[in-house]
Amino acid sequence: MNRQELSDIGIDMNVGLRNFKNNPLMYNRFLEQFIATDKHIEAASEAVSSSDEEGFKNAVDEFKKLCKQFGLTDCHELCDKVLSEGMGSEAFSRLRDKYEIIVKGFKG
């Protein structure tokens, strides 16, 4: 995907590229792999279902780190809000929805 297409779905390629030595091929390869295989939102949702606050925080915190690395800036900011508000946060629904838009947009 090009810079504009990524931006349209909420990914700041400029931020991500800095973390991949400004190598767009490497960035795109790892971003594609991340989008295809990441299970942190799923794990956080499962933690909510089982009332596992620690598991929820761990999943969201790990997802937050990956969002920063890949330039998913809106998701990164929502993770901060989710972590400060806790497991019952309305921000978690917004985070799930935002990430779903990214996944669907990336897969085309």
C-alpha positions, 0 to 999 in steps of 0.5 A: 500500500502507498503512503496515502492509502495507509493514511486513509485507514489510519496508519502513519507510514512516516512514523513506522518507517522511522522504526524500520530504518526508513526501509519501505520494503521492510516496513511493508513486509512487517506491517503486513505480517502484523496485520495478518497475525496480530491477536492482541485485541482478541486476547484483550476481548477474551480477558474482558469475557473472563474478567481477567484485568491483568491479562487485559492490561498486558494485551492492550499494553503489548498492542500499544507498543506495536501500534507505536512501532508501526505508526497506528497513531490513533490506536496507540492513543486509544490504548493509552485511554483504555489503560487509564480507564480500565477494562470496562472502558468505552474506549476499548470498543472504539479501539476494537472498531478502529483496528477492525477498520485498519485490518479491513482496509489493509486487506482491501 
